[in-house]
Amino acid sequence: MKRKLVEIAHARSGDKGDRCDLGLFAPDAATYAVLKREVTPERLVRHFAGMASGPVELYPLDNLLALKIVLNGALSGGAARSLRSDNLGKCAAAALLRMEIELPPDFVIPAKAGIQNDA
């Protein structure tokens, strides 16, 4: 079943120059295993195609049940150089959480504060 990341994970983001830094956090080990399998550099490149012009870096942080994602060339030169009115990295977490991934058929969506399950 396809689901958006917002249904199973949390994300935070920020910016430094022309780089956007994202953290994708799983609530448990089972969800983290799905994130590691489904959230790949190739899929991130496709998902952020209109935003990131440089390489995408992905670092698993197993001890935190999190993925660190770096989008290079994502902010039109950075806040001080860009003419874009809303280009800062802070909005990139919301964009990441709209990414759809395939969940295993037996996957149980974890309960999260503020998120309603369809069940």
C-alpha positions as CSV (number, residue, x, y, z in Angstrom):
1,M,0.0,0.0,0.0
2,K,1.3,3.5,-0.9
3,R,1.3,6.0,1.9
4,K,2.8,9.5,2.5
5,L,5.8,9.8,4.8
6,V,3.7,12.1,7.0
7,E,1.6,9.1,8.1
8,I,4.6,7.2,9.6
9,A,7.4,9.7,10.3
10,H,8.5,13.1,11.5
11,A,10.8,15.5,9.7
12,R,12.8,18.6,10.5
13,S,14.8,20.8,8.1
14,G,17.0,23.8,7.9
15,D,19.4,25.6,5.5
16,K,23.0,26.7,5.2
17,G,23.9,28.6,2.1
18,D,22.7,26.6,-0.9
19,R,22.3,23.4,1.0
20,C,19.1,22.1,2.6
21,D,19.5,19.7,5.6
22,L,16.7,17.4,6.5
23,G,16.2,14.8,9.2
24,L,13.6,12.1,8.8
25,F,12.7,10.4,12.1
26,A,11.0,7.0,12.7
27,P,9.0,6.3,15.8
28,D,10.2,2.7,16.0
29,A,12.6,0.2,14.5
30,A,10.1,-1.4,12.2
31,T,9.3,2.0,10.6
32,Y,13.0,2.9,10.4
33,A,13.6,-0.3,8.4
34,V,10.9,0.7,5.9
35,L,12.4,4.2,5.7
36,K,15.9,2.8,5.0
37,R,14.5,0.6,2.3
38,E,12.2,3.1,0.6
39,V,13.8,6.5,1.0
40,T,16.8,6.2,-1.4
41,P,19.0,8.9,-3.0
42,E,17.4,8.1,-6.4
43,R,13.9,8.6,-5.1
44,L,14.8,11.7,-3.3
45,V,16.4,13.1,-6.5
46,R,13.1,12.5,-8.3
47,H,11.0,13.9,-5.5
48,F,13.0,17.1,-5.2
49,A,13.7,17.4,-9.0
50,G,12.2,20.9,-9.2
51,M,14.1,22.1,-6.1
52,A,17.6,20.5,-5.9
53,S,20.0,20.9,-8.7
54,G,23.0,19.3,-7.1
55,P,23.7,15.8,-5.6
56,V,21.6,14.4,-2.8
57,E,23.4,12.9,0.1
58,L,21.7,10.3,2.4
59,Y,23.2,9.2,5.8
60,P,21.5,6.5,7.9
61,L,21.6,7.3,11.7
62,D,20.8,3.9,13.1
63,N,21.3,4.9,16.7
64,L,18.6,7.7,16.3
65,L,16.3,5.7,14.0
66,A,16.7,8.6,11.5
67,L,17.9,9.5,8.1
68,K,20.0,12.6,7.4
69,I,19.4,14.0,3.9
70,V,21.4,16.8,2.3
71,L,20.0,18.5,-0.8
72,N,22.8,20.4,-2.6
73,G,22.0,23.3,-4.9
74,A,18.5,23.4,-3.4
75,L,18.1,27.0,-2.3
76,S,18.9,29.1,-5.4
77,G,22.2,30.2,-3.9
78,G,20.9,30.7,-0.4
79,A,18.6,33.2,1.4
80,A,20.9,36.2,0.8
81,R,21.3,35.5,-3.0
82,S,18.0,34.2,-4.1
83,L,15.0,36.1,-5.6
84,R,12.7,33.3,-4.5
85,S,10.4,34.5,-1.8
86,D,10.0,31.1,0.0
87,N,13.1,29.1,-0.7
88,L,14.5,28.5,2.8
89,G,15.1,24.9,3.9
90,K,12.6,25.1,6.7
91,C,9.7,24.3,4.2
92,A,11.6,21.3,2.8
93,A,10.5,19.0,5.7
94,A,6.9,19.5,4.6
95,A,7.8,18.7,1.0
96,L,9.6,15.6,2.1
97,L,6.7,14.3,4.2
98,R,4.5,14.5,1.0
99,M,6.7,11.8,-0.6
100,E,4.8,8.5,-1.1
101,I,6.4,5.2,-0.4
102,E,5.3,1.6,-0.6
103,L,4.6,0.0,2.8
104,P,4.6,-3.8,3.3
105,P,1.1,-5.3,3.4
106,D,1.5,-6.3,7.0
107,F,2.8,-2.9,8.2
108,V,1.0,-1.3,11.1
109,I,1.1,2.4,11.0
110,P,2.5,3.6,14.3
111,A,0.4,5.9,16.5
112,K,1.8,9.5,16.4
113,A,0.6,12.6,18.2
114,G,-1.5,14.7,15.9
115,I,-1.8,12.0,13.2
116,Q,-5.0,10.1,12.6
117,N,-4.9,6.5,11.4
118,D,-7.4,5.5,8.7
119,A,-8.4,2.3,10.7
